[in-house]
């Protein structure tokens, strides 16, 4: 029996074996990057000490640095990166726009608006206090952008992108005005607005775990239908795909994932944009593979950027949001040029 005949009889594509390799390599790279995240920083710790601190009975200053500071930071980076990567893949699918990202729905701007307003009005001082305001602002902005995008009761992907961009500009203007009017608000909120994994205890992540899990499951559930959306709305409807419901479900998944990620770590640009473009050359455009691939690529990109931010200005560090913005700007220019061709 030939390979093609065996594949047809089992329902497994002939190229599936080749597609396993990128997943295995990606997981190995992610494990390595997580280990480096635990070991490197203002104070370098040998990998043997890292292993002893995690699995043995190591004590002392190095062990405290690993388990008390870098382990929560790495875990938060894994969760936030995975959420942003998957959200980016889904939003590009529902808008049929390769340059779309969670920012397109106004999620970052909505979260920033809510946090700055809460800090200004309620005198909040810690991320654990305003994490829910950030999530609510992100969700509200995304839903409002979706309402702007409806035409004749249906969701228009072009209007969704334009409405989200306009909403983002309006909310960013309000955020800047409030911060300029209040020095205290500026001092409290600017660290969060820069986007950072530092000083994010696991207690900030725990409240968001249910929304992260639900969002990931929903994204995986709609991923087969996103392949049909890529053919156009008419073709997708001819194939029996409920286009409006799939776009609504995809938007909810993006809100849950990106809203939770931004609430925990602040606005982080370009992870959601870059992760799908990193995965597509390896796995193709099939969203059934693209979405799981972004579960790996997102945290890999975010942890790598976080480690780079710790090393470039040692013994100080750059917030990961600054690093991703710095690296993402030329990426966006290259992608724009590629799409324009």
C-alpha positions as CSV (number, residue, x, y, z in Angstrom):
1,X,0.0,0.0,0.0
2,X,1.4,3.4,-1.0
3,X,1.8,6.3,1.4
4,X,-1.0,8.2,-0.3
5,X,-3.3,5.1,0.0
6,X,-2.4,4.7,3.7
7,X,-3.1,8.4,4.3
8,X,-6.4,8.2,2.6
9,X,-7.4,5.1,4.6
10,X,-6.5,6.6,8.0
11,X,-7.7,10.2,7.3
12,X,-4.1,11.5,8.0
13,X,-2.6,13.9,5.4
14,X,0.6,12.5,3.7
15,X,2.4,15.6,4.9
16,X,1.4,15.2,8.6
17,X,4.8,13.7,9.5
18,X,6.6,16.7,8.2
19,X,4.3,19.0,10.2
20,X,5.1,17.2,13.5
21,X,8.7,18.4,13.3
22,X,8.0,22.1,13.6
23,X,5.8,21.4,16.7
24,X,8.5,19.3,18.3
25,X,11.2,21.8,17.5
26,X,9.0,24.7,18.7
27,X,8.4,23.0,22.1
28,X,12.1,22.2,22.5
29,X,12.9,25.9,21.7
30,X,10.3,27.0,24.2
31,X,11.6,24.8,27.0
32,X,15.1,26.1,26.3
33,X,13.9,29.7,26.3
34,X,12.0,29.2,29.6
35,X,15.2,27.8,31.1
36,X,17.2,30.8,29.9
37,X,14.5,33.1,31.3
38,X,15.0,31.4,34.7
39,X,18.8,31.7,34.5
40,X,19.6,35.1,33.0
41,X,19.1,38.6,34.2
42,X,20.8,41.2,36.3
43,X,22.2,38.2,38.3
44,X,23.1,35.1,36.2
45,X,22.3,31.8,37.8
46,X,23.8,28.5,36.5
47,X,21.3,26.1,35.0
48,X,22.3,23.4,37.6
49,X,21.3,25.8,40.3
50,X,18.1,26.5,38.5
51,X,17.3,22.8,38.4
52,X,18.2,22.4,42.1
53,X,15.9,25.3,43.0
54,X,13.0,23.9,41.0
55,X,13.3,20.2,41.8
56,X,15.7,19.9,44.6
57,X,16.3,21.4,48.0
58,X,18.6,24.3,47.0
59,X,18.5,27.3,49.3
60,X,20.2,30.7,49.3
61,X,20.1,33.8,47.3
62,X,20.2,32.2,43.9
63,X,17.4,29.9,44.7
64,X,15.2,32.7,46.0
65,X,15.9,34.7,42.7
66,X,14.8,31.7,40.6
67,X,11.7,30.6,42.5
68,X,10.6,33.9,44.0
69,X,11.2,36.3,41.0
70,X,11.9,34.6,37.7
71,X,9.6,31.6,38.0
72,X,6.4,33.7,38.3
73,X,7.7,36.0,35.6
74,X,8.3,33.1,33.2
75,X,5.0,31.5,33.9
76,X,3.2,34.8,33.3
77,X,5.2,35.2,30.1
78,X,4.2,31.7,28.9
79,X,0.5,32.4,29.5
80,X,0.4,35.9,28.1
81,X,2.5,35.0,25.1
82,X,0.2,32.0,24.2
83,X,-2.9,34.1,24.6
84,X,-1.6,36.9,22.4
85,X,-0.3,34.5,19.7
86,X,-3.6,32.6,19.5
87,X,-5.6,35.9,19.6
88,X,-3.5,37.2,16.7
89,X,-4.1,34.1,14.5
90,X,-7.9,34.3,15.2
91,X,-8.3,38.0,14.5
92,X,-6.4,37.7,11.3
93,X,-8.7,34.8,10.3
94,X,-12.0,36.6,11.1
95,X,-10.9,39.9,9.4
96,X,-9.1,38.2,6.5
97,X,-6.3,40.7,7.1
98,X,-2.7,39.5,7.5
99,X,-1.8,42.8,9.2
100,X,-4.6,42.6,11.9
101,X,-3.8,42.0,15.5
102,X,-5.7,42.3,18.8
103,X,-4.7,46.0,18.7
104,X,-6.9,46.3,15.6
105,X,-10.0,45.7,17.9
106,X,-8.9,48.5,20.2
107,X,-8.1,46.0,23.0
108,X,-4.9,47.6,24.1
109,X,-6.3,51.1,24.0
110,X,-9.5,50.0,25.9
111,X,-7.5,48.4,28.7
112,X,-5.2,51.4,29.0
113,X,-8.1,53.7,29.1
114,X,-9.8,51.7,31.9
115,X,-6.6,51.4,34.0
116,X,-5.7,55.1,33.8
117,X,-9.3,56.1,34.6
118,X,-9.4,53.7,37.5
119,X,-6.0,54.9,38.9
120,X,-7.1,58.5,38.5
121,X,-10.6,58.2,40.0
122,X,-10.0,55.4,42.6
123,X,-6.4,55.9,43.5
124,X,-5.4,52.3,42.8
125,X,-1.7,51.5,43.2
126,X,-1.1,47.8,42.4
127,X,-1.7,45.7,39.3
128,X,-3.7,43.2,41.3
129,X,-6.2,46.0,42.1
130,X,-6.8,47.2,38.5
131,X,-6.5,43.9,36.6
132,X,-10.3,43.6,36.3
133,X,-10.6,47.2,35.1
134,X,-8.1,46.4,32.3
135,X,-10.0,43.3,31.3
136,X,-13.3,45.2,31.3
137,X,-11.9,48.0,29.2
138,X,-10.4,45.6,26.7
139,X,-13.7,43.7,26.4
140,X,-15.8,46.9,26.1
141,X,-13.5,48.4,23.4
142,X,-13.6,45.2,21.3
143,X,-17.4,44.9,21.6
144,X,-17.8,48.5,20.7
145,X,-15.6,48.1,17.7
146,X,-17.6,45.2,16.6
147,X,-20.8,47.2,16.9
148,X,-19.3,49.9,14.7
149,X,-18.5,47.2,12.1
150,X,-22.0,45.9,11.7
151,X,-23.7,46.6,8.4
152,X,-27.2,45.3,7.7
153,X,-26.9,43.1,10.8
154,X,-23.7,41.4,9.6
155,X,-20.1,42.0,10.6
156,X,-17.9,43.7,8.0
157,X,-14.2,42.8,8.5
158,X,-13.0,46.0,6.8
159,X,-15.2,48.2,8.9
160,X,-14.1,46.1,12.0
161,X,-10.5,47.0,11.3
162,X,-11.2,50.7,10.6
163,X,-13.6,51.0,13.6
164,X,-11.1,49.5,15.9
165,X,-8.3,51.8,14.7
166,X,-10.5,54.9,15.1
167,X,-11.6,53.8,18.6
168,X,-7.9,53.1,19.5
169,X,-7.0,56.7,18.6
170,X,-9.8,58.2,20.6
171,X,-9.1,56.2,23.7
172,X,-5.4,56.8,23.5
173,X,-6.0,60.5,23.3
174,X,-8.2,60.4,26.5
175,X,-5.6,58.3,28.2
176,X,-2.8,60.7,27.4
177,X,-4.9,63.7,28.5
178,X,-5.7,62.1,31.9
179,X,-2.0,61.2,32.5
180,X,-0.9,64.7,31.6
181,X,-3.5,66.2,34.0
182,X,-2.4,64.1,36.9
183,X,1.2,63.5,37.9
184,X,0.2,60.8,40.4
185,X,-1.7,58.9,37.7
186,X,1.3,59.2,35.4
187,X,3.6,57.8,38.0
188,X,1.3,54.9,38.9
189,X,0.2,53.8,35.4
190,X,3.2,54.4,33.2
191,X,4.9,51.2,34.2
192,X,1.9,49.1,33.4
193,X,1.3,51.0,30.1
194,X,4.8,50.2,29.0
195,X,4.0,46.5,29.2
196,X,6.1,44.3,31.5
197,X,6.4,40.8,33.0
198,X,8.4,42.1,36.0
199,X,6.8,42.3,39.4
200,X,3.8,40.3,38.2
201,X,3.1,37.7,40.9
202,X,1.1,34.6,40.0
203,X,-1.7,36.1,42.1
204,X,-2.3,38.5,39.2
205,X,-2.5,35.6,36.7
206,X,-4.8,33.3,38.7
207,X,-8.1,35.4,38.3
208,X,-7.5,35.4,34.5
209,X,-7.0,31.6,34.1
210,X,-10.7,30.7,33.5
211,X,-11.0,33.3,30.7
212,X,-7.7,32.3,29.2
213,X,-8.7,28.6,29.1
214,X,-12.2,29.4,27.7
215,X,-10.7,31.7,25.1
216,X,-8.2,29.1,24.0
217,X,-10.8,26.3,23.7
218,X,-13.1,28.6,21.8
219,X,-10.3,29.6,19.4
220,X,-9.4,26.0,18.7
221,X,-13.1,25.2,18.2
222,X,-13.6,27.9,15.5
223,X,-10.2,27.3,13.8
224,X,-11.6,24.8,11.1
225,X,-14.3,27.4,10.1
226,X,-11.7,30.1,9.7
227,X,-10.3,28.2,6.7
228,X,-13.7,28.6,5.0
229,X,-13.8,32.3,5.9
230,X,-10.5,32.7,4.0
231,X,-12.4,31.8,0.8
232,X,-14.8,34.7,1.3
233,X,-18.1,35.1,3.0
234,X,-20.2,33.8,0.0
235,X,-18.0,30.7,-0.5
236,X,-18.1,30.0,3.3
237,X,-21.9,30.3,3.4
238,X,-22.1,28.0,0.4
239,X,-20.1,25.5,2.4
240,X,-22.6,25.7,5.2
241,X,-20.5,27.9,7.6
242,X,-22.5,30.3,9.7
243,X,-20.3,33.3,9.0
244,X,-21.8,35.8,11.4
245,X,-21.7,33.3,14.3
246,X,-18.2,32.2,13.6
247,X,-17.0,35.9,13.5
248,X,-18.8,36.6,16.8
249,X,-17.3,33.5,18.4
250,X,-13.9,34.4,17.1
251,X,-14.2,37.9,18.5
252,X,-15.3,36.6,21.9
253,X,-12.2,34.3,21.9
254,X,-9.9,37.3,21.0
255,X,-11.5,39.4,23.7
256,X,-11.0,36.7,26.4
257,X,-7.5,35.9,25.4
258,X,-6.0,39.3,24.5
259,X,-8.1,41.1,27.2
260,X,-6.7,38.7,29.9
261,X,-3.2,39.0,28.6
262,X,-3.3,42.8,28.5
263,X,-4.9,42.9,32.0
264,X,-2.0,40.9,33.4
265,X,1.0,42.3,31.6
266,X,-0.1,45.6,30.1
267,X,-0.3,46.5,26.4
268,X,2.2,44.4,24.5
269,X,2.5,45.2,20.8
270,X,3.3,42.9,17.9
271,X,3.3,39.5,19.6
272,X,-0.2,38.9,18.2
273,X,0.9,40.2,14.8
274,X,4.2,38.4,14.6
275,X,3.4,34.9,15.9
276,X,1.1,33.8,13.0
277,X,3.6,35.1,10.4
278,X,6.3,33.1,12.1
279,X,4.2,29.9,12.1
280,X,2.7,30.1,8.5
281,X,6.0,29.4,6.6
282,X,6.4,26.3,8.8
283,X,2.9,24.9,9.0
284,X,1.0,26.6,6.2
285,X,-2.2,28.6,6.3
286,X,-4.5,25.9,7.8
287,X,-5.9,27.4,11.0
288,X,-6.3,23.9,12.5
289,X,-2.5,23.9,12.6
290,X,-1.9,27.6,12.8
291,X,-3.8,28.2,16.0
292,X,-2.0,25.4,18.0
293,X,1.3,26.6,16.4
294,X,0.7,30.1,17.8
295,X,0.3,28.6,21.3
296,X,4.0,27.8,21.0
297,X,5.3,30.8,18.9
298,X,3.6,33.4,21.1
299,X,5.3,32.6,24.4
300,X,8.6,31.9,22.6
301,X,8.6,35.4,21.1
302,X,7.6,37.0,24.4
303,X,10.1,35.2,26.6
304,X,12.9,35.8,24.1
305,X,12.0,39.6,24.0
306,X,11.9,39.6,27.9
307,X,15.3,38.0,28.2
308,X,16.7,40.4,25.6
309,X,15.3,43.3,27.6
310,X,17.1,42.1,30.7
311,X,20.5,41.7,29.0
312,X,20.9,44.8,26.8
313,X,21.2,47.3,29.6
314,X,22.4,45.1,32.5
315,X,22.2,45.5,35.4
316,X,19.1,47.5,34.7
317,X,16.5,46.2,32.2
318,X,14.0,47.4,29.5
319,X,10.3,46.5,29.8
320,X,9.3,43.8,27.4
321,X,6.7,46.1,25.8
322,X,9.5,48.4,24.8
323,X,11.5,45.6,23.3
324,X,8.6,44.1,21.3
325,X,7.7,47.6,20.0
326,X,11.3,48.2,18.9
327,X,11.6,44.8,17.2
328,X,8.0,44.9,15.8
329,X,8.2,48.2,14.0
330,X,10.5,46.9,11.2
331,X,8.5,43.6,11.1
332,X,5.3,45.6,10.4
333,X,7.1,47.6,7.7
334,X,8.3,44.3,6.0
335,X,4.9,42.7,6.3
336,X,3.2,45.8,4.9
337,X,5.5,45.8,1.9
338,X,5.0,42.1,1.4
339,X,1.2,42.4,1.5
340,X,1.2,45.4,-0.9
341,X,3.0,43.4,-3.6
